[in-house]
Amino acid sequence: MTEAGAATDHAWRQTLRAAAEGFDAQTLAELPTTVKAVQKGDESARLALLAALWHAAARDPAATWPVYDALAQSWSGAPLEGHETPASQGVAPYTGALWPALFDVLDATRSGELDAVGVTLRVAGLATHLDTAFGGLAEATARALSGIEPHERSVTPPIRLDDLAGYAGGSLGDTLLRMLRDNGYDPEVLDRSSIGLDGLPPALRYLNTRILQTHDIWHLVAGYETTALHEIAISAFQLAQFGHNYSALFLATAVTTGAESRIEGLPILLTIISEAWRHGRCTPPLMAVDWEAHWGDDIDALREHLGVAPFSSSLPANLFELLAAAG
């Protein structure tokens, strides 16, 4: 990168930080207008939108729903209805350490040095740079989730490949087993103990452990493919479903990357996030489903039973792969 390019990056990042730290109730109230201005290419509006996404990811977890509802409704112009959402429990301050850590992730992403697992670990690491008050707010918000009661649920044992063997073709168990084996996936994505989930308070421990176990199940039942675009989409779906903080950090990081260095792709990101957020808001809560009791069920029948419509997007699932192949 040239000295001029580095100086431009530094100036833009400091402007982003100032916008995020200046986010307030008035900025939130103006978010629908802000999103419309983003569609017209307004740079100050892009920064205001990023400020809203970081507010939800790093300061007030309950702000997730009003922020993303405003984004989804204003981006598409269509009204949005969803299940009940928690009220704000308070706002944590930003730490000074968050921004350098975020900028390091942006630099590593731009340089291409991170694979998918590397991105996951680096984004998850941003949570260690949130203020200590944020954890209490996230726990209180999780406890208030309608229809889940995560603090009253026991963490289930790890899923093993042997648990999925012997079920008929087309069943959830057989389809999941084939998906894991064909792609070389781990049944739980990451090792729960190595990333510190055992040390979380009850609601967050249950939710974060359970989504590790069931992320690929949600892919299958909710109709998300394992492409780069649909990994972004399912993050928005998960965020809408239960306020998953990793997903909030991941989406805020992805949109920040687009706004800083891949501006031509920003409409793609905001379209897929809005579509999948809407899908998550109108789908009954999946976190309360006892998936282990449904290994033998046909996936289509299971969707009908749970009231889940497969994800439908205006964008091809393999769009990023097509663009990469085209150079």
Disulfide bonds with the S-S distance in Angstrom:
none
